[in-house]
Amino acid sequence: MFDQYPNQSRWGAGAAGVDRAAFDEGLRKHMLRVYNFMMLGLGVTGL
């Protein structure tokens, strides 16, 4: 199949000017927040 944009990765191809490190840092912060909410939910359920 013809790839119209061969030099762009599929992840973040439309991210205007966001570099990989900033994307990874933001994703890490988001996932830590999600996991913290999950731990809080487990703690409340356990009580």
LINHUFEN-V367433 format. One record per helix or strand of 3 or more residues. SS is the DSSP state (alpha for helix, beta for strand). FROM is the first residue (numbers start at 1). TO is the last residue. If there is no record, write none. Layout:
<<SS;FROM;TO> <SS;FROM;TO>>
This chain:
<<alpha;20;46>>
